[in-house]
Each structure stands twice: as C-alpha cells, then as structure tokens.
Amino acid sequence: MVFRFLCFLAFVLPVNLAVFSQSYFTSMGLRMGSDFGITLQQKIVGHLTAEGIVSSSPVTRQTTGSLLVEMHNPLISKRFNFYLGGGLHNRWLQDPEGQKLVRRGVTAIAGAEMTLGRINLSWDYKPVFHLNADTQPFESETAVSLRYVFVKKIRKSRNKDSFLKQTPKEKREKKRAKKNRAKEKLKKKKERERSGRSNIFHRIFKK
C-alpha cells in the first residue's frame, strides 16, 4: 500500500525540470537512526541525485555502505521536496559466534527533505534486501539526516535592460552621447554630399 502511494506521488505531482529541483549541488552531513553514519549527496542532472551512505552500529556491530540514485520532486517548492530511489549495498557484520559475514543486496529509499540556506534536513525510509542471506533477507530502517550544503545551485539571472539599472545622471549622459553621435553622423553625411557636389563642379569646369 505504501509503495502504491509513493508511485502515485511520483507520477501525479507536476514536475518542471526548468523550475523545480533541489536547491543545491553538493551536501554532506550526519545520518542518525538505528545506525549512525555519514551521508553525501551530489546532484547529477535534472532531478537525479547520487547519495553515498556509510553507517555503523555499535549495538549490532555492523557497518553498511550504500550507493543510491534518487529522483527529487517538489512538494511545495524546490526547497521542500520528496525523493524516491534505489541502489546497492554492502554490509559487514559478525554473527553471534564472532564470525565475520558480508551481506550484499539492493536498497530502496523514500524520503522528504527541506533546505534552508546552507542547512539541509531530511527524513527517509530505507528498506534493504540481502541477496546472499539465508535468514532475515529483508530489513528496513528510518533515519534523519542533517547536512551542510557545500555547493549551492547557481541561479540564472534574468536578462534585464541595462538602461533600467542606470542612475538618472548616467541616463542623461547616455542620451547626450547618443545625440552627439547622431549630430556627428549627420555632419559627416553633409560633408560627403558637399564633397560630391564640389567634385561634379570641378569636373564640369575642367572640361
């Protein structure tokens, strides 16, 4: 039921690549949940973002590394959006007998985030499925991530007429210079016409 609802949100909410996407390129911070770790997000293109997560738990004595690709979509604005994605993970742990094990599998993620200035706060639900586990192949966790935005999104400035940005004095000087150029152009034109007439008279009298 939850999966159907998330799919509904992904396809029903309007998406405009030119206007809506997360308001940053690179962010990094702490991830706090059943495990504690580090999270790094890097925008790829459009709505797609890559996220790397390394987390561990002293209680379960396991460490997990995940590489995910997420699609961000707006909820209210580009600063408040939800995301869906998935990827791969590796988990290193010890069984009750102290034997080291490695679990590999696929990971899904769904969450929401808010960005205010340089601070990015997100909550997510992350189910994992271990492909090589004999017991308990499915696990899930929720976490809150607090990141610092290192590279903000570059805003495209609108093209405005530079004339509107000038001071009144600069506008007057620009008008005066324009009039002077027009007068100079007219003067040169008259000189060329006068020169042309004198050449004609010179040819007539010379003959």
C-alpha positions as CSV (number, residue, x, y, z in Angstrom):
1,M,0.0,0.0,0.0
2,V,2.8,2.4,0.9
3,F,4.6,1.5,-2.4
4,R,1.5,2.3,-4.4
5,F,1.1,5.6,-2.7
6,L,4.7,6.6,-3.4
7,C,4.3,5.6,-7.0
8,F,1.2,7.7,-7.2
9,L,3.0,10.8,-5.8
10,A,5.9,10.2,-8.2
11,F,3.7,10.3,-11.3
12,V,0.8,12.6,-10.4
13,L,2.7,15.6,-8.9
14,P,3.7,18.1,-11.7
15,V,7.4,18.2,-12.5
16,N,9.1,21.0,-14.4
17,L,12.9,20.4,-14.9
18,A,13.5,24.1,-15.7
19,V,12.0,25.3,-12.4
20,F,11.8,22.6,-9.8
21,S,14.7,20.6,-8.4
22,Q,16.7,20.6,-5.2
23,S,18.3,24.0,-4.5
24,Y,21.9,22.6,-4.1
25,F,24.5,20.6,-5.9
26,T,26.6,19.1,-3.1
27,S,25.8,18.5,0.6
28,M,27.3,16.3,3.3
29,G,26.4,15.6,6.9
30,L,25.3,13.1,9.6
31,R,22.7,10.4,9.3
32,M,21.1,9.4,12.6
33,G,18.7,6.5,13.0
34,S,19.1,2.9,14.1
35,D,22.6,3.3,12.7
36,F,24.8,6.4,12.8
37,G,26.9,7.5,9.8
38,I,27.8,9.9,7.1
39,T,25.8,10.9,4.0
40,L,27.0,12.7,0.9
41,Q,24.6,13.9,-1.8
42,Q,25.7,15.1,-5.3
43,K,23.3,16.3,-7.9
44,I,23.9,14.6,-11.3
45,V,21.5,16.1,-13.8
46,G,17.9,17.4,-13.7
47,H,16.1,15.7,-10.8
48,L,18.7,12.9,-10.4
49,T,21.0,12.9,-7.3
50,A,23.6,10.3,-6.2
51,E,23.9,9.6,-2.5
52,G,26.6,7.7,-0.7
53,I,25.9,6.4,2.9
54,V,28.4,4.8,5.3
55,S,26.8,3.9,8.6
56,S,27.6,1.6,11.5
57,S,26.0,0.5,14.8
58,P,28.0,-0.4,18.0
59,V,25.0,-2.4,19.2
60,T,24.6,-4.8,16.2
61,R,28.3,-4.4,15.3
62,Q,27.6,-3.9,11.6
63,T,28.8,-1.4,9.1
64,T,26.9,-0.7,5.8
65,G,27.9,1.1,2.7
66,S,25.2,2.1,0.2
67,L,25.3,3.9,-3.2
68,L,22.0,5.2,-4.3
69,V,20.4,7.2,-7.2
70,E,17.4,9.3,-6.2
71,M,14.9,11.3,-8.1
72,H,13.8,14.5,-6.4
73,N,10.4,16.1,-7.0
74,P,8.8,19.2,-5.4
75,L,6.2,19.2,-2.7
76,I,5.9,22.9,-2.2
77,S,9.0,24.4,-3.8
78,K,12.5,23.4,-4.8
79,R,13.5,23.8,-1.2
80,F,10.9,21.3,0.1
81,N,10.7,18.1,-1.9
82,F,10.4,14.3,-1.7
83,Y,12.5,11.7,-3.3
84,L,12.5,8.1,-4.4
85,G,15.4,5.9,-5.4
86,G,17.4,2.8,-5.0
87,G,20.8,1.2,-5.4
88,L,23.2,-1.3,-4.0
89,H,24.7,-2.0,-0.6
90,N,27.4,-4.0,1.2
91,R,27.1,-4.9,4.9
92,W,29.9,-6.2,7.1
93,L,28.8,-7.8,10.3
94,Q,29.5,-10.6,12.9
95,D,27.3,-13.5,13.8
96,P,26.8,-14.5,17.5
97,E,29.8,-16.8,17.2
98,G,32.0,-13.9,16.2
99,Q,32.4,-15.0,12.5
100,K,32.6,-12.1,10.0
101,L,30.0,-12.0,7.3
102,V,29.3,-9.9,4.3
103,R,25.8,-9.2,3.1
104,R,25.2,-7.8,-0.4
105,G,21.9,-6.7,-1.9
106,V,19.6,-4.0,-3.2
107,T,18.4,-0.9,-1.3
108,A,15.3,1.3,-1.9
109,I,14.8,4.7,-0.3
110,A,11.9,7.2,0.0
111,G,12.1,10.4,1.9
112,A,11.4,14.1,2.2
113,E,13.9,17.0,2.6
114,M,13.9,20.7,3.3
115,T,16.8,23.1,2.6
116,L,17.1,26.5,4.3
117,G,20.2,28.4,3.3
118,R,23.2,26.1,3.9
119,I,21.3,23.6,6.0
120,N,19.6,20.5,4.6
121,L,17.3,18.4,6.8
122,S,15.8,15.1,5.6
123,W,13.9,12.1,6.8
124,D,13.8,8.8,4.9
125,Y,12.7,5.2,5.0
126,K,15.2,2.7,3.6
127,P,14.3,-0.9,3.1
128,V,17.1,-3.4,2.1
129,F,17.0,-6.8,0.7
130,H,20.1,-9.1,1.1
131,L,20.7,-11.3,-1.9
132,N,23.1,-13.7,-0.2
133,A,21.4,-14.0,3.3
134,D,20.0,-17.4,4.4
135,T,18.0,-15.8,7.2
136,Q,16.3,-12.4,7.6
137,P,17.0,-11.2,4.0
138,F,14.7,-8.2,4.4
139,E,15.4,-5.3,6.8
140,S,14.4,-1.7,7.0
141,E,15.3,1.5,8.8
142,T,14.4,5.1,9.2
143,A,16.7,8.0,9.8
144,V,17.1,11.7,9.9
145,S,20.0,13.4,8.1
146,L,21.4,16.8,8.8
147,R,23.7,18.0,6.0
148,Y,25.7,21.1,5.2
149,V,25.3,22.5,1.6
150,F,28.8,23.0,0.3
151,V,27.8,23.9,-3.3
152,K,24.6,25.8,-3.8
153,K,22.6,25.9,-7.0
154,I,23.6,28.7,-9.3
155,R,20.6,30.9,-10.0
156,K,20.1,32.0,-13.6
157,S,19.7,35.8,-13.6
158,R,17.1,37.2,-15.8
159,N,18.2,39.3,-18.7
160,K,17.2,42.9,-18.0
161,D,17.8,46.0,-19.9
162,S,20.9,47.6,-18.5
163,F,19.4,51.0,-19.2
164,L,16.9,50.4,-16.4
165,K,19.8,49.8,-13.9
166,Q,21.4,53.1,-14.6
167,T,21.2,56.2,-12.3
168,P,19.4,59.3,-13.6
169,K,22.8,61.0,-14.3
170,E,24.0,58.1,-16.3
171,K,20.8,58.0,-18.3
172,R,21.2,61.8,-19.1
173,E,24.8,61.2,-20.2
174,K,23.8,58.3,-22.3
175,K,21.1,60.4,-24.1
176,R,23.6,63.2,-24.6
177,A,26.2,60.9,-26.1
178,K,23.5,59.4,-28.3
179,K,22.5,62.9,-29.6
180,N,26.2,63.8,-30.2
181,R,26.7,60.6,-32.2
182,A,23.6,61.5,-34.3
183,K,24.9,65.0,-34.9
184,E,28.3,63.8,-35.8
185,K,26.8,61.3,-38.2
186,L,24.6,64.0,-39.8
187,K,27.6,66.3,-40.1
188,K,29.7,63.6,-41.9
189,K,26.8,62.9,-44.3
190,K,26.5,66.6,-45.2
191,E,30.3,66.8,-45.7
192,R,30.1,63.8,-48.1
193,E,27.3,65.4,-50.0
194,R,29.1,68.8,-50.2
195,S,32.3,67.0,-51.3
196,G,30.3,65.1,-54.0
197,R,28.8,68.4,-55.4
198,S,32.2,70.1,-55.5
199,N,33.7,67.2,-57.4
200,I,30.9,67.5,-60.0
201,F,31.6,71.3,-60.4
202,H,35.3,70.6,-60.7
203,R,34.8,68.1,-63.5
204,I,32.4,70.5,-65.4
205,F,34.7,73.5,-65.3
206,K,37.8,71.4,-66.0
207,K,36.1,70.3,-69.3
